[in-house]
Amino acid sequence: MRVNAWRTSGLTSPRALLLLLLLDGVACYSEFEISVPTRVQMGVYGESVLLSCTFPVSGSWESDSSVITWQRHLEVVHSFFHGRDHPEYQSARYAGRTSLFHQEMKNGNASLRLDRTTLEDAGEYTCSISTKLGSQRKSFSLKVAAFYPEPRLHISVLNDGHLEVLVTSEGGYPSPSLQWLVGNETDITNNTHTQLMQDQHTHLYSVNSKLNLSGSINSSITFIMKNPELGQEMRRNIDFFSETGGFDQREQQALIIGLSIVGVALLVVIIPVILLLRRYMKQNSRNPPETHVESGATSNHQNRADNSSTDKAESSIEPLLKKDLTRDDRLER
């Protein structure tokens, strides 16, 4: 079998090797087919991402005659030729963040590991391979997203008695979708105020979502934040109970009905008692009690006792008056 391959033995300049890979219309046979992802790849901000690329090998693999180059648009992300890496041709933005799997090259693995992924790393990447068997280049896209941290909840009481519920989360990408529910059913998102801010350096988003509630609310509020790019969904429930005891609407209605029944029952019992008391009081007013007669007899007896004591006093005074008169007569004589 005859395969058209690049002859690199006569090219001694590393720049010439790179130029060969940058040329369009590289001739190759269908037997030499490299493989890259057919779908958009997703990288997570701050973590490592694997950019996959494989190529066919036959028999022994010679690193000295092979060239592997990774590019992002016109930037050189990583280059390998003459059996070693060449960071001197690498874009400064990727310095110290890329690596190949040298032990796996003999098995046709030209995948690139990109560390500490940033949002600027998103874009179209091209894997170019040239060996004795042939040459080919293929491209695919990379997206980068960031998980949103656990939301922070802050509840404050306003001057008018209303509650302000504030939920914040910082350091995510792209902008999230937010939703507020009452009782896991009614959507009140349109009643909220949401603010997005983007960091000028990292380009990550900070989200603040604010909701005002009545101070007498007795329900469960659900906050939902989604980052579809990473399949992230955070659902947090917040239960509110007013000072009246935290009854929901049904319980309040049942309580009112119960109190009404008790009130009616008390009236049924109290009204007859009141009527009996009034009847009894009328009867007593028509027939004076015997205690009045006794009290009159007692007063008469008291008067008699007073008169008796008065008579005794007068009888005791008369002898004294007689003695005084007798003494006066003696003195006159």
C-alpha positions in Angstrom: 0.0 0.0 0.0 1.3 3.4 -1.0 0.6 6.3 1.4 1.4 9.9 0.7 3.1 11.3 3.8 5.1 14.4 4.7 8.8 14.0 4.5 10.3 15.8 7.4 13.8 14.5 7.3 15.0 17.3 5.1 13.4 20.1 7.2 15.6 21.2 9.9 13.8 24.4 11.0 11.1 24.1 13.6 9.3 27.0 12.0 9.2 25.1 8.7 7.5 22.2 10.5 4.8 24.5 11.9 4.2 26.0 8.5 3.6 22.6 7.0 0.8 22.1 9.5 -0.7 25.5 9.0 -1.1 25.0 5.2 -4.5 24.2 4.0 -5.3 21.3 1.6 -3.0 18.8 3.3 -2.9 15.7 1.1 -3.8 12.4 2.9 -5.5 9.1 2.2 -8.7 8.1 3.9 -6.8 5.5 5.9 -5.3 8.2 8.1 -8.2 9.7 10.0 -7.8 11.6 13.2 -10.7 11.7 15.7 -11.9 14.8 17.7 -15.2 15.4 19.6 -18.1 16.0 17.3 -20.0 18.1 19.9 -19.2 21.2 21.8 -17.0 20.4 24.8 -17.6 22.0 28.2 -14.9 23.1 30.5 -15.4 24.2 34.1 -13.9 27.5 35.2 -10.8 27.0 37.4 -10.6 23.2 36.7 -8.8 21.1 34.1 -10.3 20.2 30.8 -9.3 17.4 28.4 -9.3 18.2 24.7 -9.5 14.9 23.0 -7.6 14.0 19.8 -6.5 10.6 18.6 -4.7 9.4 15.4 -4.0 6.0 13.8 -0.7 4.2 14.3 0.8 1.2 12.6 3.7 -0.8 14.0 6.3 1.3 15.9 5.7 5.0 16.4 8.6 7.4 15.8 8.3 10.6 17.8 11.2 12.2 15.9 9.2 12.1 12.7 5.9 13.2 14.1 4.4 16.6 14.7 1.5 17.4 17.0 0.2 21.0 17.2 -2.8 22.4 19.1 -4.2 25.8 18.1 -7.0 28.2 19.1 -7.8 30.2 16.1 -4.3 31.6 15.2 -2.8 31.1 18.6 -0.4 28.2 19.2 -1.7 26.4 22.3 0.9 23.6 22.4 3.4 22.1 19.9 5.4 18.9 19.8 8.0 17.9 17.3 11.6 16.5 17.2 10.5 14.3 20.1 9.8 17.0 22.6 7.6 19.9 23.5 8.4 23.4 22.4 6.9 26.0 24.8 8.9 28.8 23.1 6.3 28.8 20.3 3.4 28.7 22.7 1.1 31.7 23.3 2.0 33.4 26.6 -1.6 33.0 27.8 -1.3 29.2 27.8 2.2 29.1 29.4 2.5 26.5 32.1 -1.1 25.3 31.6 -0.9 22.7 28.9 0.5 19.2 28.7 0.4 16.1 26.4 0.3 12.5 27.4 3.7 11.4 26.1 3.4 7.9 27.3 0.2 7.5 25.3 1.5 9.0 22.0 2.6 5.6 20.8 -1.0 4.4 21.1 -2.2 7.3 19.0 -3.2 9.7 21.8 -2.6 13.3 21.1 -5.1 14.7 23.6 -4.2 18.0 25.4 -4.8 18.7 29.0 -5.6 22.4 29.8 -5.3 23.4 33.5 -6.9 26.3 35.4 -9.4 27.0 32.7 -10.6 30.5 32.2 -13.5 32.0 30.3 -11.1 33.3 27.7 -10.1 29.8 26.9 -13.5 29.2 25.1 -13.4 29.0 21.4 -12.5 26.7 18.4 -9.5 24.4 18.9 -7.7 22.6 16.1 -5.7 19.4 16.5 -3.1 18.9 13.7 -1.2 15.6 13.3 1.6 14.6 11.0 3.2 11.2 11.0 4.7 8.8 8.5 1.3 7.5 7.8 -0.3 10.8 6.9 -1.4 14.2 8.0 -4.7 15.7 9.0 -6.3 18.5 11.1 -9.7 18.8 12.7 -11.5 21.4 14.8 -14.1 21.5 17.5 -15.5 24.1 19.9 -15.0 24.5 23.7 -17.3 26.3 26.1 -16.4 27.3 29.6 -18.8 27.8 32.4 -18.6 28.3 36.2 -20.8 26.8 38.9 -22.6 29.2 41.1 -21.8 28.9 44.9 -24.4 28.1 47.5 -26.8 31.1 47.7 -26.7 33.3 50.8 -30.0 34.3 52.4 -30.6 37.5 54.2 -34.0 38.5 55.7 -34.7 42.0 57.1 -37.8 43.7 58.5 -38.6 47.1 56.8 -40.1 50.1 58.6 -43.5 49.4 57.2 -43.5 45.9 58.7 -42.8 44.1 55.4 -40.1 41.5 55.0 -37.3 41.8 52.5 -35.8 38.5 51.4 -32.4 38.9 49.6 -30.6 36.0 48.0 -27.1 36.4 46.6 -24.5 34.2 44.8 -21.2 35.2 43.4 -18.8 33.7 40.9 -20.8 31.9 38.3 -21.1 31.9 34.5 -23.1 32.4 32.3 -26.0 34.4 33.7 -28.4 32.1 35.6 -32.1 31.7 35.3 -34.0 32.6 38.5 -37.5 31.7 39.7 -39.5 32.4 42.8 -42.5 30.4 43.9 -45.1 30.7 46.7 -46.2 27.3 48.1 -44.3 25.6 45.2 -47.1 26.6 42.8 -47.6 30.3 42.2 -44.8 32.0 40.2 -44.0 35.4 41.7 -40.8 36.0 39.8 -42.2 39.2 38.2 -42.6 40.7 41.6 -38.9 40.4 42.4 -36.0 42.7 41.6 -32.9 40.9 40.3 -29.5 42.5 39.6 -26.6 41.0 37.7 -23.0 42.3 37.9 -20.0 41.0 35.9 -16.5 41.2 37.2 -14.2 43.1 34.8 -11.3 40.8 35.2 -12.8 37.3 35.6 -16.0 38.1 33.7 -17.9 36.0 36.3 -21.4 37.0 37.4 -22.7 38.0 40.8 -26.5 37.8 41.2 -28.7 39.6 43.8 -32.4 38.8 43.8 -34.8 40.6 46.2 -38.4 39.9 47.2 -40.7 41.9 49.4 -43.3 40.1 51.5 -46.1 41.0 53.9 -45.1 40.6 57.5 -48.1 38.4 58.2 -47.3 35.8 55.5 -47.8 32.1 56.4 -46.4 30.1 53.5 -43.3 28.5 52.0 -41.2 30.5 49.5 -39.1 28.5 47.0 -36.0 30.0 45.3 -34.7 28.3 42.2 -31.4 29.1 40.4 -30.3 27.2 37.3 -27.1 27.2 35.2 -28.2 25.1 32.2 -24.7 25.0 30.7 -23.5 22.8 33.5 -26.8 21.2 34.4 -26.8 23.0 37.8 -30.0 23.6 39.7 -30.3 24.8 43.2 -33.7 24.8 44.9 -34.1 26.3 48.4 -37.3 26.4 50.5 -37.9 29.2 53.0 -40.8 28.8 55.5 -42.4 31.9 56.9 -44.8 31.9 60.0 -46.3 35.0 61.4 -46.6 35.9 65.1 -50.2 34.6 65.2 -48.8 31.1 65.6 -48.0 30.1 62.1 -51.3 28.7 61.0 -52.0 28.4 57.3 -55.3 29.7 55.8 -57.2 26.5 56.2 -56.2 26.2 59.8 -57.2 29.7 60.5 -60.6 29.1 59.0 -61.1 26.0 61.0 -60.0 27.9 64.2 -62.6 30.7 63.5 -65.4 28.1 62.9 -64.5 26.3 66.1 -64.5 29.5 68.2 -67.8 30.5 66.7 -69.4 27.2 67.7 -68.0 27.5 71.2 -69.3 31.0 71.5 -72.8 30.0 70.5 -72.8 27.1 73.0 -71.8 29.5 75.8 -74.6 31.9 74.9 -77.1 29.0 75.0 -76.0 28.2 78.6 -75.5 31.8 79.9 -78.8 33.3 78.8 -81.0 30.9 80.8 -78.8 31.5 83.9 -79.3 35.2 83.5 -83.0 34.9 83.2 -83.2 32.7 86.4 -81.2 35.3 88.4 -83.4 38.1 87.3 -86.5 36.2 88.3 -85.1 35.3 91.7 -84.2 39.0 92.3 -87.7 40.1 91.5 -89.2 37.6 94.0 -86.8 38.8 96.8 -87.8 42.4 96.2 -91.6 41.6 96.7 -91.0 39.6 99.9 -88.6 41.4 102.3 -86.4 38.9 104.1 -86.9 38.1 107.8 -83.5 39.5 108.6 -85.1 43.0 108.4 -87.6 42.1 111.2 -84.9 40.7 113.3 -82.8 43.7 112.8 -85.9 45.9 113.9 -86.3 43.8 117.0 -82.7 44.1 117.7 -82.9 47.8 117.4 -85.8 48.0 119.8 -84.0 45.9 122.2 -81.0 48.1 121.9 -83.2 51.2 122.6 -84.6 49.5 125.7 -81.1 48.7 126.9 -80.1 52.3 126.3 -83.1 53.6 128.2 -82.4 51.3 131.1 -78.8 52.4 131.2 -80.0 56.0 131.2 -82.4 55.4 134.2 -79.7 53.7 136.1 -77.4 56.7 135.5 -80.2 59.1 136.7 -80.9 57.0 139.8 -77.2 57.0 140.7 -77.0 60.8 140.3 -80.0 61.6 142.6 -78.3 60.5 145.9 -75.3 62.6 145.1 -77.5 65.6 144.5 -79.3 65.0 147.9 -75.9 64.8 149.7 -74.8 68.1 148.1 -78.0 69.8 149.2 -77.7 68.6 152.8 -74.2 69.9 153.0 -75.2 73.3 151.7 -78.0 73.5 154.4 -75.5 72.8 157.1 -73.2 75.5 156.0 -76.0 78.1 155.9 -76.8 77.2 159.5 
